[in-house]
Amino acid sequence: MRRRSLLSIVTGTALAASGAAVVAAPPPALAEPGPALEVDVTADRHPISPHIYGMNFTDEALAEELALPVRRWGGNATTRYHFRYDTTNRASDWFFENIAEENADPGALPDGSSTDEFVEQDRRTGTDSVLTVPLIGWAPKARDGSCGFSVAKYGPQERTDEWRPDCGNGVRPDGTLVTGNDPHDTSVEVGPEYVRDWLRHLTGKYGTAAEGGVKFYNLDNEPDIWHSTHRDVHPEGASSAELRDQAYAIGAAIKEVDPSAATLGPVGWGWTSWDHSGMDQEECSRTGCWANPPDRPNRDGLPFTTWYLQQMREYEEEHGQRVLDYFDMHFYPQASGVAFGNGTDPATNALRLRSTRALWDPTYTDESWINTQVRLVPRMKELVAANYPGTKTAITEYNWGALDHVNGALTQADVLGIFGREGLDLATLWAPPGATQPGAYAFRMYRNYDGAGGRFGDVGVRATSADSDQLSVYAAERRSDGALTVMVVNKSGVERTSSLSLRGRTAQTTQVYRYGATDLTSIVREADQRILVPPPVAGAPDGTLSHTFPADSVTLFVVGAASSPPPLAALHRNLDRSPTDARILPAIDLDNPGRVPVDLSRVTVRYWFTRDGGRGTVQAACVRATLDCANVTQTLTTLPRPRRGADSYLEVGFARGAGTLAAAGRTGPIELRLTRADRSRFVETDDHSWRPARPDYAANPRITVYLDGVRIAGSEP
């Protein structure tokens, strides 16, 4: 059973007064005009992966409340972890010390290790696990508390651990690095067999990934900066060849034990990792050789990530096995004060909100030393498509900062919306917010907005803003119940009133949920808002609303499932009295017996027939139409496989000028003609949509009708 949510849902005054009040929400007089917003549920439809809403090391209560989809065990310490000793080396983060995890029964190890406990928490909360496996070749030698740069062994150092003064930071008092130390002071060699041994332990206890065990394995953590973070055992920058060969070896070891598990790599630390190996970064950080890095010739002059993906593809082509499933790169905004920063400086807060454009916008130049158009998620997808198609994309570390401030909550809500719209496959925030911090509410708006498991949709649809720096908008349908969810982030710093147009969806009202600066402790259920249905004019939206978005707020509209499709029917008359001549002459009159007008530009009709082996090209024409043939389109399509009664169909559509089919109205006759260039004959009697000639129009259930591409009437062959 899930715990009671920490989320407080507050009902708006008008709604509380009546229990079902609907208000038009007139804009306050002082609100600034905002950009126009539009959502089109028929356009840009794509699945949104639930794994984009992940975190690193989330506590169990928050993970349970959010039904957290994925959680990562990562970071510098996980590069050197020994599962049999339940010990990590904290590397440069803390004096290169082996630190044993708390364990009530070390004699039972590896059972009861911290990684076992990590997986077990995830199993309790229904969360998929990401564990980091070592490529570096070293792991702690024992549960012993040793350190990489002993003062007694290597001399005085700039800083030492105040609780363990023999452990230094590997920097002499004069600022030079201690070199030539022995990696065996802390570590033992490990390789593919160690990884196989660990996975045998995990699969033996929890099953394979396909059976509910560990689903994902990171191929180490930021291996391109081992020379900095783990320089006590890897002082030289890792070459492209080393990173490739270790990925081959460890990836293959993972797949040997658990073929259903997914691997993620190369897990680079950030923007520099795209072009440069560890060898490049280590040398060029000292010598400034960025224009001509030493490892580039070994990659045939290619950027590191391009070369890496090509090498992973070549491995699969040669061995028949994929050892890389996700292209995973970390990204932290590099502008001063943004990542891990606070929300106290207005200029930095504005920059934080702008800088999310680095995730997608080709017109945005990153405002840091990066100083170029990053377009991170589209760049990842394009790189994969060009070099290793079928590989998914992941960002297993990112942080835009200020998660303890409303500015960070707005930014995080924007980031999650971008991940879904741009089609990222997996993301895990480093590090998670506390359950009561504003950053946690950004996740709640997507994962538990009502305290009862209400979620943002999982089928993304087109959502546009005339100015996304003021108001950004994201939209998705929920497959579970058909609801449309629309998230609007007011980043402008002032209250703004905007119109929201809906296309492809009609409803009378929408639920409204809001989180923002006026109440940092809860998501507020506002009064339902009325959706206005414009007059039935061709091209008009199906619904509109005007809404005032408070400054520094995130607003979620939840529009109920789409209403039943209109009961359109195709009335048919066969104008050709000879079923074996050189013509097919169907006439169609589209009938709308319902009570809702329908935009004809959303409607198509198909007449199914056989070409009967003639050699001449089939041609279609509109002969006469009440709507005017200029407003009627005809498209001929040959089926990839013939069906009983049809190897082709004529699809009739309507231009914008056709207007709207009124309730209880008909289009009037649309007379069509099919002929062949060589004037050869058709045999119509076995055609799916054929009916004998008659003097009037009648319903023909074998002519199919579609609304927004979805069949709503008639039966296909």
GUVEX-790693 format. One line per 2 residues: their letters; for each residue x, y, z of C-alpha. Coordinates in steps of 0.001 Angstrom, whole numbers, plus 524288, in hexadecimal, padded with zeros to 5 digits. Example, Ala and Ser with C-alpha at 12.3 -4.5 7.8 and 13.67 -1.06 7.14 Angstrom:
AS	8300C 7EE6C 81E78  83566 7FBDC 81BE4
# end
This chain:
MR	80000 80000 80000  804F4 80D6F 7FCB7
RR	80733 81736 80785  7FE2B 822E5 8089B
SL	80373 82D70 7FFAD  80B3F 838BE 8052F
LS	80442 840F4 7FB0E  7F9CE 84A28 80023
IV	7EEE6 84C82 7F662  7E7A2 8592B 7F8DF
TG	7DABA 85B79 7F204  7D7E4 868D7 7EC5B
TA	7CDBA 87127 7F363  7C3AF 870DD 7E88D
LA	7C4D8 86244 7E6FC  7C40E 85FBD 7F597
AS	7B7D3 86801 7F6D2  7AFA6 86019 7ED68
GA	7B729 85391 7EB52  7B670 85525 7DC99
AV	7B79A 86387 7D971  7BCBA 86758 7CC20
VA	7C1EB 87508 7CA44  7C6B5 87BFC 7BE32
AP	7D240 8813B 7C5FA  7D1E8 88F5E 7C131
PP	7DF7A 8953A 7C0F0  7E33C 89E9A 7CBD5
AL	7E453 8AC78 7C70A  7F2CE 8AD82 7CA11
AE	7F722 8A128 7C2E8  80072 8A338 7B78E
PG	7FCA9 89D9B 7AA46  8033B 8909B 7A7BE
PA	806CD 888F9 79B91  7FCBA 880E1 79458
LE	7FD27 8725B 7977D  7F83A 8674D 78EDB
VD	7F6EC 8589E 7907E  7F3ED 84F8F 78515
VT	7F15D 8418C 78955  7F1D8 83CBF 77B3F
AD	7FFBF 84174 778A3  80D63 83CDD 77CAF
RH	80801 83149 78440  812CE 8294F 78A95
PI	814A9 820FB 796C0  81A8E 8276E 7A2CD
SP	8237E 81E3B 7AA28  82061 81D87 7B8BE
HI	82EF0 81BF7 7BB38  8314F 82A87 7B8EF
YG	82BDC 82D20 7C68F  836FF 82652 7CDBE
MN	84072 82A4A 7D886  84D1D 825CD 7DED8
FT	84C49 82077 7ECCE  83E40 824B4 7EFB2
DE	83956 82161 7FD44  82ED2 8171F 7FE21
AL	82384 81FBC 80291  824E9 82936 7F73A
AE	82770 81E35 7ED85  81B18 81765 7F200
EL	812E5 823C1 7F17B  8176A 826C3 7E39F
AL	816CC 8188F 7DF3C  824A7 81BD6 7DAEC
PV	8270A 8150F 7CDE6  835D9 813C1 7CECA
RR	84073 81628 7D902  84F15 81655 7D6F9
WG	85A32 811DB 7DFA2  8651E 81A12 7D9DC
GN	86F53 82471 7DC47  87E0B 82474 7DE23
AT	87E13 81AE0 7E972  8772B 81059 7E17E
TR	88282 80F81 7D7E6  889F3 80846 7E289
YH	880B8 7FFAB 7EA39  882AA 7F1A5 7EE71
FR	875DC 7EA9E 7F08A  87C1D 7DFE4 7F8C1
YD	8819D 7E9CF 80265  87690 7F3D0 800D5
TT	880FF 7FE38 80031  8832F 809D9 7F733
NR	88F1F 8122C 7F4F6  88AF3 82060 7F5C0
AS	89618 824C8 7ECD9  89876 8336C 7EBEF
DW	88B3A 83612 7F232  890E1 831E2 7FF60
FF	89F76 82F97 8006F  89F98 82352 7F7D2
EN	89AE9 81B39 80364  894BC 80DC1 803AF
IA	8885D 80F8D 80B9F  88048 803D7 80F87
EE	8718A 8052B 80F0E  86A46 8033D 81BC9
NA	866A7 7F506 81CFC  860FC 7EDBE 8288B
DP	866AF 7E0B8 82430  872FD 7E21D 81BC9
GA	8752B 7D38D 81CD7  86920 7D136 8146D
LP	86E43 7D93E 8090C  86B92 7DA57 7FDEE
DG	85DBD 7D812 802F6  858D4 7E442 8099F
SS	86224 7ED68 8028E  85E4A 7FB82 7FFE9
TD	85BF5 7F846 7F1A1  8532D 7ECED 7F583
EF	84BB7 7F66B 7FE24  84B03 8002A 7F2F1
VE	844D0 7F612 7E9FF  83BAE 7F165 7F4A8
QD	836A2 7FF33 7F70F  83402 80092 7E88C
RR	82CA0 7F3C1 7E857  8240A 7F8A1 7F382
TG	820C6 80545 7EC49  81F8B 7FF53 7DEB4
TD	82B6D 806E2 7D9EA  83524 80242 7CF9F
SV	84345 80238 7D45D  84F7F 8077E 7CDD1
LT	85C18 80225 7D3B2  869C5 80694 7CFEE
VP	873C3 7FC17 7CC87  88270 7FECE 7CC0E
LI	88A40 80078 7BF91  895E4 80684 7C693
GW	89BBF 7F93D 7CA1A  89CD5 7FBA0 7D8C9
AP	89443 7F9A0 7E4D6  896CA 7FAA9 7F390
KA	89F8D 7EFBB 7F84C  89891 7EDB5 80542
RD	88F6B 7F376 80F2A  89B3E 7FA16 814F5
GS	89AB0 80901 814AC  8A771 80A90 80D38
CG	8AA5D 816C7 80538  8B189 819D0 7F8A1
FS	8BB1D 8241E 7FD8D  8C003 82091 80B12
VA	8C782 82BBA 8117D  8D04E 821CD 8181B
KY	8D38F 81BAC 80AFD  8D379 82740 80196
GP	8D6BB 832D3 80A4F  8CFD0 83F4D 80EC0
QE	8C431 843C9 806D1  8BC45 8500D 804DE
RT	8B028 84AB7 80BB0  8ACFF 83EBD 813AD
DE	8A0C2 8386B 81918  89EA5 83E49 82695
WR	89970 83144 82B8C  8A3EB 8290B 824E7
PD	8AFC4 8320F 8241E  8B849 82816 81D10
CG	8AF72 82955 8110F  8B354 834BA 8085E
NG	8ADE1 83ADA 7FC16  8B9AF 83710 7F3D6
VR	8BE8A 84510 7F284  8CB60 8491E 7F8BE
PD	8CC20 855BE 800A5  8D299 85C72 7F4FA
GT	8C6C4 85936 7EC63  8CD1B 84E51 7E45F
LV	8C652 84140 7E313  8CB13 834FF 7E9DD
TG	8CE68 82B6A 7DF0A  8D371 81D81 7DE76
ND	8CA93 81895 7E93B  8C6B9 80A3D 7E984
PH	8B866 8076E 7E593  8B925 7FB25 7EDE0
DT	8B925 803B9 7F9FF  8AA58 803EB 7F8C2
SV	8A64E 7FB61 7ED72  8A701 7EE71 7E658
EV	8A5C7 7EBCB 7D7E4  8980C 7E88B 7D31A
GP	892CD 7E5ED 7C582  88841 7DEA9 7BE0B
EY	8885B 7D2E8 7C72C  885C8 7DBCF 7D2DC
VR	87A2A 7E1AF 7CB96  8750B 7D430 7C7F4
DW	87678 7CFF9 7D621  86EE7 7DBDB 7DAF4
LR	863FE 7D9F5 7D0FB  862E2 7CB92 7D457
HL	8609E 7CFD3 7E25B  85659 7D9E6 7DE4A
TG	84F20 7D12E 7D4AA  84F8F 7C5E5 7DE3B
KY	84874 7CE28 7E866  83FAF 7D6D4 7E018
GT	83ECA 7D046 7D2D9  842E2 7D5CC 7C5D3
AA	83E49 7E2FF 7C0E9  83359 7DC20 7B991
EG	82F52 7D581 7C637  82ED5 7E214 7CE41
GV	83D24 7E306 7D216  846B5 7EE06 7CF6C
KF	842D3 7F3F4 7C26F  84E1D 7FD3E 7BF5A
YN	85CE4 7FD84 7C0FE  8652A 809AF 7BF2B
LD	87255 806DC 7B8E6  87987 80DDD 7C3CC
NE	877F6 81C2E 7C774  87EAB 82747 7C023
PD	88A69 81F01 7BC16  89001 82A14 7B3E9
IW	89411 8310E 7C082  89990 82577 7C805
HS	8A6AC 82C7A 7C744  8A0D6 836A3 7D06E
TH	896D5 82FA2 7D8C9  89E4D 822B5 7DA06
RD	8AC37 826F5 7D738  8B17E 81E63 7E23C
VH	8AEEB 81277 7D992  8AD74 818A7 7CC04
PE	8B63D 824B6 7CB39  8B685 824E4 7BC54
GA	8AAC6 82910 7B46D  8A356 81D90 7AEC4
SS	8A571 81C38 7A02A  89A8B 81A2F 7965C
AE	89F37 80C3F 7943C  89EFA 8093B 7A2D8
LR	8913A 80E85 7A470  88CB8 806C0 798A1
DQ	8936B 7FA07 79C46  88EC6 7FA8D 7AA56
AY	880E4 7FD21 7A5A2  88207 7F142 79CC2
AI	88704 7E885 7A7B2  87DFF 7ECE3 7B295
GA	8721D 7EE69 7A9B5  8740A 7E082 7A4CB
AI	87581 7DB83 7B2C3  86887 7E1C4 7B672
KE	861A7 7DC00 7AAA9  8676F 7CE8E 7AD4C
VD	86118 7CDD9 7BABA  854CE 7D5B4 7B7C5
PS	851C8 7D786 7A94C  84553 7DEDD 7ACDB
AA	84C6E 7E9A1 7B452  84F51 7F6AB 7ADBB
TL	85C71 7FD8D 7ADD9  85F01 80C37 7ADB5
GP	86B88 812EC 7A939  874E6 819B4 7A7BA
VG	86FAF 821BC 7B342  87834 82D9D 7B05C
WG	878C7 83872 7BA7F  873EC 8436F 7B1C2
WT	87565 84B9E 7A58A  8841D 8496E 7A401
SW	881B0 83AC0 7A3EB  87AC8 83B73 796D0
DH	8872C 83E65 78F2B  8923C 839E2 79805
SG	896FD 82D7B 79E90  89CEF 82D82 7AC16
MD	8AA74 82DF1 7A5E5  8A6AE 83A2C 79E66
QE	8A0F0 840B1 7AA60  8AC43 83D62 7B369
EC	8B6C4 84282 7AA3E  8AF78 84E26 7A4AE
SR	8AB73 852EF 7B224  8BA21 85433 7B4CF
TG	8BF08 858C4 7A78D  8B372 85F47 7A0F1
CW	8B3D8 855F2 79544  8A522 8561E 79313
AN	8A65A 85969 7849E  8AF0B 84D85 7826E
PP	8ACAD 8437D 78D3D  8B620 83806 78DB3
DR	8AC1E 82D0A 78CC8  8A4A0 83250 78113
PN	8AD10 82B83 776B5  8A9CE 81E89 77D31
RD	89B75 82176 77A4E  89DD9 824C7 76BFD
GL	89BC4 8330C 76F87  88DF5 830B2 774A8
PF	887E1 83652 780FE  88866 82C4F 78BDA
TT	879C0 82992 78CCF  87832 827FD 77E17
WY	88382 81E64 77DC7  87EC2 8174C 78A06
LQ	87136 814BE 7846C  87711 81006 777A6
QM	87FE9 806C1 77F22  87464 80160 786E7
RE	86D0C 7FF27 77A26  878C6 7F822 7743D
YE	87975 7EF28 78013  86B54 7EB1F 77E2B
EE	86D58 7E905 76FA1  87922 7E062 7724B
HG	8742A 7D8D3 77E27  86577 7D90E 77C29
QR	86393 7DED6 789A3  86058 7EC8A 78E19
VL	86875 7F0C4 799D6  86365 7FEC6 79A4F
DY	854D4 80176 79B7F  85483 80FC3 79FD0
FD	85D22 81B23 79BB2  85EEC 8219E 7A8F8
MH	86558 82ED3 7AB5D  864DA 8376A 7B768
FY	861C7 845D7 7B638  862CE 850C4 7C00E
PQ	8606B 85EDA 7BBCC  86D98 86590 7BC58
AS	8694C 873B5 7BE85  86DC4 878A2 7CBC1
GV	8644F 87635 7D6EB  85A7D 86DDE 7CF61
AF	85D69 85F79 7D20C  85C63 85CB8 7E0B0
GN	85A74 86B4E 7E310  85051 871DB 7EB9D
GT	844FD 87AA6 7E80F  8496C 88733 7EE8D
DP	84EA0 88ECE 7E2E1  8444D 893F4 7D937
AT	84DD3 8947A 7CDCE  85216 88662 7CFF8
NA	843FC 8822A 7D192  8408B 8881E 7C466
LR	84C6A 8818D 7BE4A  848A2 87482 7C45F
LR	83B48 8752D 7BDEE  840E1 8795E 7B0C3
ST	84B8F 86F41 7B0B0  8422E 863B7 7AF74
RA	841D2 86790 7A118  84F26 86105 7A009
LW	847B3 8542C 7A082  84098 856A5 7939C
DP	84114 86433 78D63  84964 865A7 78101
TY	848C5 87485 7824B  84E1D 874E3 79032
TD	85C9C 87711 7928E  86087 87173 79FAE
ES	86409 87C81 7A8F5  87079 87683 7AE67
WI	87DE4 87284 7A996  876BB 868CB 7A0DE
NT	87251 87480 798B0  86BA1 86CDE 78DE9
QV	85E79 866F7 78A63  85DC8 85ABE 792C7
RL	85057 85520 78EF8  853A6 849F1 79800
VP	84863 84058 79628  84696 84227 7876C
RM	85567 84167 785FC  85591 8346F 78D43
KE	84AB7 82EC9 784E3  850ED 83364 7783C
LV	85E2E 82DE7 77C14  8582A 820BB 77F34
AA	85041 8207A 7729D  85C67 82341 76A92
NY	865D2 81A07 77176  85EB2 80F4A 778EF
PG	8501A 80EEB 775DF  84788 8086D 77FFF
TK	84F7D 80D64 78B8A  84750 814B3 79591
TA	84B3F 82170 79C34  84DA0 82461 7AA8E
IT	85272 82F2B 7B38A  8554B 8286B 7C067
EY	85A54 834B5 7C717  85578 842A7 7C5D0
NW	8521B 84DA7 7CF30  84D56 85B7D 7CC94
GA	84E50 85F6D 7DAEA  845BB 866B6 7E4BD
LD	83D49 85AD7 7E7C0  83A98 86120 7F4F0
HV	834C7 86D22 7EE4F  82908 86F78 7E579
NG	83262 87393 7DAA7  83851 865F2 7DAC8
AL	82AC1 85FCE 7DAC4  826CE 8679B 7CEB2
TQ	8336B 863C9 7C7ED  83209 85579 7CB7B
AD	823F7 85536 7C697  828CB 85B46 7B9DE
VL	833B1 8513A 7B8A8  82A61 845C2 7BA8F
GI	82132 84B4F 7B05C  82C6D 84CE1 7A6BA
FG	8311D 83EED 7A90A  8238E 839C2 7A5B8
RE	82159 84277 799E3  82EC4 83FDE 79400
GL	82DF5 83119 795BE  838EB 82E69 79F71
DL	83842 82058 7A442  83DD6 8211C 7B211
AT	84255 82B80 7BBAF  84622 82B6F 7CA08
LW	847C7 837FC 7D1CF  85402 839B3 7D9FE
AP	85110 83AFF 7E515  842FC 839BD 7E980
PG	83BE9 844AB 7F0AB  83696 842AF 7FE3C
AT	8283D 83EF7 7FEA8  8242F 84C68 803B1
QP	82CA7 85450 7FA49  826D6 85B50 7EE7D
GA	82EA0 852B1 7E52F  826FD 846D2 7E9E7
YA	81A48 84D9C 7E63E  81F11 84F12 7D83E
FR	81F86 84031 7D7A4  81258 83F26 7DE81
MY	80C1E 84792 7D3FB  80FC0 83CDB 7CA49
RN	80ECC 830D1 7D2F9  804C4 83367 7DDC1
YD	7FE19 84083 7DBFD  7F1D5 83CD7 7E38E
GA	7F7AE 834A6 7EE69  7F0C9 828C6 7E8BB
GG	7FA72 824FA 7DE29  7F5EC 82E97 7D3B8
RF	80034 82F18 7C907  803B5 836FE 7BD3C
GD	80069 8301A 7B086  80908 82607 7A9F5
VG	80614 82959 79BA3  80C15 83667 79848
VR	804B4 83F84 78F23  807F5 84C87 788EA
AT	80802 8580D 79256  80D12 8656C 78E4E
SA	80EFD 8729E 794AA  810CC 87F61 78D6C
DS	81B70 88298 79774  820DC 8772A 79F2E
DQ	8299F 88029 7A738  81D2C 88595 7AD4D
LS	81450 879A7 7AD76  818BF 86C29 7A966
VY	80E79 861CD 7A6AB  80ED8 852EE 7A5C3
AA	803A3 849A0 7A2F5  800EA 83B13 7A2C0
ER	7F58A 831AC 7A2A8  7F449 8273B 7AD12
RS	7F25E 819DF 7A72C  7EC16 81488 7B37B
DG	7DFFC 81D34 7B2B4  7E193 825E2 7A6BB
AL	7E31E 83274 7AE9C  7EAD1 83DA4 7A8A4
TV	7F4C5 843D8 7B1CE  7FA8B 8514C 7AEF5
MV	805C2 856DE 7B72A  80878 8657E 7B6BE
VN	81470 86B60 7BD72  81412 87A1A 7BFCC
KS	8225F 87E10 7BF6B  82024 88C8B 7BCD8
GV	82017 89122 7CAF3  812DE 897F9 7C996
ER	804B7 893CA 7C910  80080 89178 7BAFD
TS	7F3B4 88ED1 7B424  7F436 88669 7A7F5
SL	7EADD 87F58 79F0C  7EC26 870A4 79D9E
SL	7E6A6 86A83 79139  7E390 85C0B 79075
RG	7E316 854B1 7839D  7DE2D 846D9 78233
RT	7D7B5 846C0 78F9A  7CAB8 84BDB 7946B
AQ	7C619 84CCC 7A276  7BDDE 855E9 7AAB2
TT	7C766 857C0 7B5E9  7D52C 854F3 7BA7E
QV	7DA9E 85232 7C7EE  7E534 85BAA 7CC5E
YR	7F092 85874 7D57A  7FB03 86243 7D952
YG	807DF 86326 7E086  80F07 86FDC 7E269
AT	814E2 87A9C 7EA94  80859 87DC8 7F1D3
DL	8088B 87086 7F8A3  81518 86898 7F8A3
TS	80F4D 85DBB 800F7  80463 8587D 7F866
IV	7FEA2 856A9 7EAFB  7F1AC 85DFD 7EA94
RE	7E5A4 8589F 7E3C9  7DF92 864C8 7DDFF
AD	7D18E 86600 7D965  7CE93 85EF5 7CCB6
QR	7CEF8 86810 7C10C  7C557 8689C 7B5EB
IL	7CA3C 865AC 7A834  7C39E 86DF9 79DED
VP	7BFE6 8679D 790F1  7C1A5 87147 785C8
PP	7B7DC 87268 77AA0  7B948 86754 770C9
VA	7C231 86E5C 7673E  7CC27 866D7 75F38
GA	7D996 867E5 76569  7D47B 86C41 772A2
PD	7D945 864FB 77ECD  7D047 85B42 78548
GT	7D116 86238 79246  7D717 86E4C 7986A
LS	7D92B 873AA 7A5DF  7DF1B 88009 7AB52
HT	7E6C7 87E0F 7B7C6  7EEEC 88667 7C0DC
FP	7FB9D 87FD9 7C4D6  8011E 8853D 7D19A
AD	80F45 8896C 7D1E1  818D7 87E64 7D4D6
SV	80EF6 87376 7D34B  80CFD 8664C 7CCD1
TL	7FEFA 863B3 7C85E  7F970 856B1 7C405
FV	7ECC5 8557F 7BC5B  7E66F 84805 7BC31
VG	7DC4A 84702 7B173  7D38D 83B06 7B20B
AA	7D3DF 83024 7A82F  7CFC2 8336C 79A76
SS	7C132 832D5 7981F  7BB8E 82841 78F83
PP	7BED3 82A4B 7812B  7B42B 83087 778F7
PL	7AB08 8267F 772D0  7AEB3 829A2 764CF
AA	7AA2A 8207E 75A05  7AD19 81F91 74B95
LH	7A0EB 81F59 7432E  7A3C6 81977 735DA
RN	79DE4 81919 72858  7A3CD 81174 71D09
LD	7A267 819DA 710CC  7A7C7 80F59 707AA
RS	79D87 805BE 702D0  7A7B7 7FCC2 6FCB3
PT	7B098 7F5E9 70692  7B9F5 7F155 6FBE8
DA	7BCF8 7FDAC 6F438  7C8DA 80696 6F489
RI	7C3BF 80F2D 6FF8D  7C0C1 80EC1 70E09
LP	7B727 8199A 7119D  7B492 81A3C 72030
AI	7AD44 825D2 725D4  7AE3A 828B2 73463
DL	7A605 83147 73D53  7ABD7 83239 74AF7
DN	7A17D 8328C 755A0  7A2EF 83819 7636E
PG	796FE 833D1 76B5B  79D5E 83862 77801
RV	79C23 844E4 77FEB  7AA34 849D8 77E5B
PV	7AF6F 85080 77216  7BBA4 84A69 76C28
DL	7C6E5 8513E 76535  7C766 84A44 7581E
SR	7D61B 84C38 75706  7D736 841CA 761BE
VT	7CF33 837CE 75A05  7D303 82E02 74F6C
VR	7CAEC 823BE 7484E  7CFFB 81772 7417A
YW	7C9B9 81028 73619  7CFD7 80283 734F5
FT	7D14E 7FBE4 7279C  7D9A7 7F2AC 71F5C
RD	7E187 7F6FE 71393  7DE82 7EA02 70CBE
GG	7EBD1 7E83C 7068B  7EAED 7F339 6FCAE
RG	7F7AA 7F8E4 6F80C  7F3A9 80720 6F763
TV	7F5B2 8106C 702B4  7E934 812D2 70A77
QA	7E519 8211E 70ADA  7DB7A 827AC 7140C
AC	7D367 833E3 7123A  7C8B7 83B8C 718E4
VR	7BE0D 83D7B 70EA3  7B477 845BF 7166A
AT	7B2D8 84988 724C4  7A974 851E3 72C6E
LD	7B556 8566E 7344E  7BC9A 8598A 72790
CA	7C6A8 84FE3 7226C  7D161 859B2 725AB
NV	7CEE6 85641 73401  7CF4F 8477E 731D5
TQ	7DC36 8400E 73144  7DE41 83290 72B6E
TL	7E98E 82965 72E82  7EB51 81BD0 728AE
TT	7F294 811C7 730E8  7F6CE 803F8 72D54
LP	7F6B5 7FA7C 738CE  803A1 7F3BA 73BC3
RP	7FC0A 7E6F1 73C52  7EEF9 7E4E8 73562
RR	7E343 7E24F 73E05  7D689 7DB9A 73AF9
GA	7CF45 7E52B 73255  7D9F2 7EF6E 73150
DS	7E7D9 7F18A 72D0B  7E634 80069 72D1F
YL	7DDFF 80B54 73289  7DA24 81916 72EAA
EV	7DB3D 82248 73A43  7D2DB 82E74 739BA
GF	7D6C5 839D2 74274  7D2B2 847E4 74445
AR	7DA33 85496 74359  7D85F 85F82 74D5A
GA	7CF0E 86626 743F9  7C555 85AFF 74580
GT	7C1BE 860C8 752A9  7BA24 859C9 75D28
LA	7B02F 84EEF 75C1C  7A512 853F8 7648C
AA	79E07 84BC1 76EA4  792ED 8443D 7681A
GR	798AF 8487F 75B11  79DF5 8426C 74EA1
TG	7A8A8 84659 74544  7A030 84459 7394E
PI	7A445 83B61 72E28  7B281 839BC 72A9C
EL	7B333 832E0 71D74  7BFF6 82BBE 71A94
RL	7C5D4 824A7 70F09  7D067 81A4A 70DF1
TR	7D5DC 816F0 7007B  7E1FD 810B0 6FACC
AD	7EB04 8176B 6F139  7EA00 80BF0 6E7C5
RS	7DB16 80BC1 6E8F7  7DB71 7FD7F 6ED53
RF	7CFB2 7F844 6F496  7CD07 7F655 7031B
VE	7C529 7EB28 708E0  7BE67 7F1B0 71459
TD	7B578 7E71F 71988  7BFF1 7E17C 72271
DH	7C480 7EED0 7278B  7C31E 7F0C6 7362F
SW	7BBF9 7FDDD 7352F  7B3C5 7FB1A 728F9
RP	7A4FC 7FB1E 729A8  79BAB 7F9B1 71E01
AR	79712 80618 71782  78AD2 80C1D 71D41
PD	78399 818FE 71C11  78627 81E3E 729D0
YA	79094 81F0E 73461  79153 81498 73EF2
AN	79A8B 8113F 74A11  7A60B 808E1 745B0
PR	7AD3A 802F2 7515D  7B83C 7FE8B 7484C
IT	7BC7B 80C73 745AF  7C4D7 81067 75148
VY	7C54D 81DA4 75815  7D0C7 822DC 76027
LD	7D234 82E21 769A8  7E03F 832A9 76BD7
GV	7E49C 825EC 76594  7DCA7 81D5E 76EE5
RI	7D1DE 81524 768D2  7C48F 818EA 76E52
AG	7BB40 81294 76496  7BADA 80780 75AD5
SE	7C272 7FAD2 759D8  7CF37 7F90C 752A4
P	7D152 7ECF2 74A23
# end
